[in-house]
Amino acid sequence: MIGGDRHAFFTADLKHDFARPEGPTIATEFVGTSITSDGPSEASVRKALAADPHLVYARGDKRGYATVDLDAEHCTVGFEVIDDVKDAGAPCAG
């Protein structure tokens, strides 16, 4: 699953029954951040991670985009961070 519009990077395990976080993961959701809009505070991100056992990664302090490399056997998602969003020539920090 790929989502967006949260102004932060998130990765979450999707379960058939969210009331049973120990149950098998049936898919993974990846959420890309915005390129220039501010994200949530570090405290807000920490609070979300602590409150939701399905969230496995969250970062709101960096801007960027997500990449997907997909073939018949693997799916690799990369969260690419822009060094300086005010510089059109800024490199990605990866």
N, CA, C and O of each residue as an XYZ file, in Angstrom:
376
protein
N       0.853     -1.170      0.000
C       0.000      0.000      0.000
C       0.898      1.232      0.000
O       1.921      1.264      0.685
N       0.520      2.213     -0.750
C       1.257      3.465     -0.792
C       0.278      4.587     -0.499
O      -0.798      4.661     -1.093
N       0.663      5.465      0.426
C      -0.180      6.586      0.790
C       0.629      7.863      0.852
O       1.829      7.865      0.578
N      -0.018      8.924      1.205
C       0.668     10.205      1.295
C      -0.184     11.223      2.012
O      -1.156     10.882      2.686
N       0.194     12.479      1.857
C      -0.519     13.631      2.415
C      -0.522     13.636      3.940
O      -1.479     14.102      4.558
N       0.546     13.119      4.549
C       0.689     13.177      6.006
C       1.862     14.079      6.395
O       2.097     14.321      7.579
N       2.593     14.571      5.402
C       3.732     15.471      5.628
C       4.809     14.830      6.494
O       5.524     15.516      7.224
N       4.917     13.510      6.404
C       5.937     12.757      7.142
C       6.110     11.409      6.449
O       5.240     10.959      5.704
N       7.250     10.778      6.710
C       7.467      9.407      6.258
C       6.896      8.465      7.315
O       7.155      8.639      8.506
N       6.127      7.481      6.892
C       5.617      6.459      7.800
C       5.710      5.095      7.125
O       5.569      4.984      5.907
N       5.946      4.065      7.920
C       5.816      2.682      7.494
C       4.986      1.971      8.550
O       5.249      2.102      9.746
N       3.992      1.224      8.113
C       3.108      0.530      9.055
C       2.801     -0.874      8.565
O       2.667     -1.112      7.365
N       2.692     -1.801      9.507
C       2.253     -3.160      9.209
C       0.735     -3.180      9.167
O       0.078     -2.676     10.077
N       0.183     -3.756      8.123
C      -1.263     -3.889      7.999
C      -1.654     -5.303      8.401
O      -1.059     -6.284      7.955
N      -2.656     -5.381      9.243
C      -3.115     -6.655      9.808
C      -4.531     -6.967      9.351
O      -5.316     -6.065      9.056
N      -4.841     -8.238      9.296
C      -6.223     -8.645      9.016
C      -7.130     -8.204     10.159
O      -8.276     -7.811      9.942
N      -6.599     -8.274     11.385
C      -7.353     -7.892     12.584
C      -6.462     -6.967     13.415
O      -5.557     -7.428     14.110
N      -6.723     -5.671     13.341
C      -5.880     -4.701     14.056
C      -5.995     -4.811     15.572
O      -5.149     -4.279     16.292
N      -7.017     -5.486     16.066
C      -7.147     -5.704     17.510
C      -6.147     -6.749     17.991
O      -5.956     -6.914     19.195
N      -5.505     -7.460     17.055
C      -4.502     -8.470     17.392
C      -3.165     -8.082     16.748
O      -2.805     -8.629     15.705
N      -2.425     -7.144     17.356
C      -1.166     -6.696     16.744
C      -0.136     -7.805     16.591
O       0.793     -7.679     15.793
N      -0.288     -8.890     17.347
C       0.649    -10.009     17.234
C       0.323    -10.898     16.032
O       1.110    -11.774     15.675
N      -0.825    -10.676     15.416
C      -1.231    -11.470     14.259
C      -0.340    -11.202     13.053
O       0.458    -10.265     13.062
N      -0.475    -12.020     12.021
C       0.399    -11.884     10.855
C       0.186    -10.560     10.121
O      -0.930    -10.048     10.036
N       1.273    -10.031      9.601
C       1.214     -8.857      8.749
C       0.806     -9.319      7.361
O       1.422    -10.227      6.803
N      -0.238     -8.697      6.792
C      -0.704     -9.107      5.472
C      -0.215     -8.160      4.369
O      -0.262     -8.495      3.186
N       0.247     -6.993      4.766
C       0.798     -6.025      3.804
C       1.529     -4.955      4.600
O       1.430     -4.892      5.825
N       2.255     -4.127      3.890
C       2.946     -3.006      4.518
C       2.517     -1.732      3.812
O       2.408     -1.690      2.587
N       2.275     -0.701      4.598
C       1.899      0.600      4.050
C       3.090      1.538      4.154
O       3.739      1.621      5.197
N       3.367      2.236      3.078
C       4.430      3.229      3.044
C       3.798      4.582      2.745
O       3.017      4.710      1.802
N       4.128      5.575      3.532
C       3.603      6.920      3.347
C       4.769      7.852      3.098
O       5.696      7.937      3.903
N       4.713      8.551      1.975
C       5.753      9.519      1.648
C       5.426     10.882      2.225
O       4.262     11.210      2.455
N       6.439     11.655      2.452
C       6.265     12.987      3.004
C       6.032     14.000      1.889
O       5.931     13.637      0.717
N       5.950     15.237      2.254
C       5.824     16.325      1.292
C       7.214     16.809      0.890
O       8.198     16.541      1.579
N       7.284     17.513     -0.215
C       8.569     18.061     -0.644
C       8.892     19.333      0.141
O      10.038     19.518      0.551
N       7.909     20.214      0.358
C       8.231     21.495      1.001
C       7.405     21.809      2.241
O       7.844     22.616      3.060
N       6.241     21.217      2.415
C       5.404     21.540      3.577
C       6.010     20.993      4.857
O       6.583     19.903      4.872
N       5.876     21.758      5.928
C       6.390     21.309      7.218
C       5.664     20.063      7.688
O       4.477     19.878      7.422
N       6.397     19.211      8.393
C       5.837     17.984      8.925
C       5.486     18.120     10.396
O       5.637     19.194     10.979
N       5.020     17.035     10.996
C       4.678     17.051     12.417
C       5.937     17.201     13.270
O       7.048     16.920     12.821
N       5.741     17.644     14.493
C       6.862     17.818     15.417
C       7.452     16.465     15.798
O       6.804     15.428     15.657
N       8.677     16.493     16.276
C       9.322     15.260     16.734
C       8.517     14.621     17.857
O       8.384     13.399     17.912
N       7.982     15.443     18.751
C       7.167     14.923     19.861
C       5.916     14.229     19.341
O       5.519     13.188     19.865
N       5.296     14.795     18.318
C       4.105     14.196     17.729
C       4.423     12.857     17.074
O       3.647     11.908     17.184
N       5.567     12.779     16.391
C       5.981     11.530     15.752
C       6.277     10.464     16.806
O       5.863      9.314     16.658
N       6.989     10.839     17.868
C       7.281      9.883     18.948
C       5.987      9.386     19.591
O       5.854      8.200     19.896
N       5.039     10.295     19.793
C       3.759      9.926     20.394
C       3.002      8.938     19.496
O       2.413      7.975     19.988
N       3.021      9.179     18.184
C       2.345      8.272     17.245
C       2.983      6.889     17.268
O       2.279      5.879     17.269
N       4.321      6.839     17.288
C       5.022      5.549     17.346
C       4.691      4.792     18.630
O       4.501      3.576     18.606
N       4.623      5.510     19.744
C       4.337      4.865     21.035
C       2.887      4.385     21.121
O       2.598      3.384     21.777
N       1.985      5.099     20.462
C       0.560      4.790     20.587
C       0.073      3.732     19.610
O      -0.969      3.116     19.838
N       0.802      3.511     18.533
C       0.316      2.608     17.492
C       1.307      1.462     17.289
O       2.381      1.681     16.729
N       0.977      0.255     17.728
C       1.898     -0.868     17.599
C       2.142     -1.287     16.145
O       3.054     -2.068     15.874
N       1.346     -0.780     15.222
C       1.492     -1.143     13.820
C       2.496     -0.248     13.092
O       3.008     -0.624     12.038
N       2.779      0.927     13.643
C       3.779      1.806     13.041
C       5.166      1.266     13.339
O       5.506      1.007     14.493
N       5.956      1.100     12.307
C       7.314      0.589     12.505
C       8.373      1.642     12.196
O       9.541      1.468     12.544
N       7.970      2.736     11.542
C       8.909      3.812     11.224
C       8.119      5.098     11.034
O       7.036      5.088     10.449
N       8.658      6.192     11.524
C       8.045      7.500     11.309
C       9.129      8.564     11.401
O      10.005      8.510     12.265
N       9.053      9.529     10.495
C       9.995     10.646     10.527
C       9.312     11.858      9.913
O       8.894     11.824      8.756
N       9.199     12.927     10.691
C       8.520     14.126     10.213
C       9.425     15.328     10.055
O       8.974     16.395      9.641
N      10.695     15.167     10.381
C      11.601     16.320     10.367
C      12.282     16.546      9.027
O      12.998     17.536      8.877
N      12.091     15.679      8.057
C      12.748     15.803      6.755
C      11.712     15.839      5.645
O      10.624     15.282      5.790
N      12.039     16.480      4.556
C      11.184     16.567      3.372
C      11.772     15.672      2.298
O      12.971     15.396      2.302
N      10.939     15.220      1.385
C      11.442     14.377      0.309
C      10.341     13.637     -0.409
O       9.234     14.149     -0.581
N      10.656     12.421     -0.829
C       9.724     11.610     -1.597
C      10.096     10.138     -1.430
O      11.149      9.804     -0.888
N       9.209      9.272     -1.908
C       9.460      7.835     -1.832
C       9.732      7.295     -3.228
O       9.189      7.788     -4.217
N      10.581      6.273     -3.294
C      10.835      5.553     -4.542
C      10.450      4.095     -4.336
O      10.502      3.581     -3.219
N      10.069      3.444     -5.410
C       9.695      2.028     -5.342
C      10.437      1.280     -6.447
O      10.387      1.659     -7.618
N      11.123      0.216     -6.051
C      11.767     -0.696     -6.997
C      11.043     -2.027     -6.858
O      11.097     -2.660     -5.803
N      10.371     -2.450     -7.913
C       9.491     -3.610     -7.834
C       9.823     -4.592     -8.956
O       9.944     -4.211    -10.120
N       9.966     -5.869     -8.578
C      10.090     -6.919     -9.575
C       9.242     -8.104     -9.124
O       8.484     -7.983     -8.162
N       9.354     -9.227     -9.789
C       8.499    -10.385     -9.494
C       8.715    -10.954     -8.096
O       7.829    -11.625     -7.568
N       9.866    -10.703     -7.488
C      10.172    -11.308     -6.188
C      10.338    -10.316     -5.043
O      10.231    -10.707     -3.881
N      10.595     -9.052     -5.336
C      10.908     -8.101     -4.267
C      10.257     -6.746     -4.512
O       9.980     -6.354     -5.645
N      10.029     -6.061     -3.424
C       9.591     -4.666     -3.472
C      10.456     -3.911     -2.467
O      10.461     -4.220     -1.275
N      11.180     -2.923     -2.964
C      12.031     -2.113     -2.099
C      11.550     -0.671     -2.169
O      11.451     -0.090     -3.249
N      11.254     -0.105     -1.018
C      10.810      1.279     -0.944
C      11.916      2.098     -0.300
O      12.463      1.720      0.735
N      12.235      3.213     -0.919
C      13.243      4.119     -0.373
C      12.616      5.446     -0.014
O      11.830      5.997     -0.785
N      12.956      5.957      1.143
C      12.528      7.292      1.529
C      13.696      8.226      1.249
O      14.710      8.188      1.946
N      13.552      9.057      0.236
C      14.616      9.944     -0.219
C      14.447     11.318      0.419
O      13.378     11.920      0.331
N      15.493     11.807      1.055
C      15.456     13.070      1.788
C      16.198     14.136      0.993
O      17.336     13.926      0.573
N      15.554     15.273      0.791
C      16.175     16.407      0.113
C      16.990     17.191      1.142
O      16.480     17.560      2.199
N      18.272     17.442      0.819
C      19.148     18.163      1.758
C      18.628     19.556      2.097
O      18.612     19.950      3.264
N      18.201     20.304      1.073
C      17.742     21.685      1.290
C      16.588     21.944      0.330
O      16.812     22.129     -0.866
N      15.364     21.958      0.833
C      14.191     22.085     -0.037
C      14.097     23.463     -0.693
O      13.320     23.638     -1.631
N      14.855     24.426     -0.230
C      14.833     25.762     -0.835
C      15.842     25.896     -1.977
O      15.884     26.931     -2.643
N      16.652     24.862     -2.209
C      17.663     24.852     -3.258
C      17.254     23.821     -4.305
O      17.298     22.618     -4.047
N      16.850     24.297     -5.496
C      16.383     23.394     -6.552
C      17.442     22.391     -6.983
O      17.103     21.345     -7.536
N      18.703     22.680     -6.747
C      19.763     21.768     -7.136
C      20.286     20.913     -6.000
O      21.290     20.218     -6.157
N      19.620     20.957     -4.862
C      20.089     20.211     -3.688
C      20.038     18.719     -3.938
O      19.079     18.222     -4.529
N      21.060     17.995     -3.493
C      21.040     16.534     -3.655
C      20.158     15.866     -2.610
O      19.762     16.473     -1.614
N      19.864     14.592     -2.870
C      19.148     13.771     -1.900
C      20.159     13.199     -0.906
O      21.271     12.818     -1.273
N      19.749     13.149      0.341
C      20.597     12.558      1.370
C      20.359     11.058      1.483
O      21.125     10.356      2.143
N      19.302     10.559      0.844
C      19.001      9.126      0.877
C      18.308      8.667      2.116
O      18.007      7.481      2.251
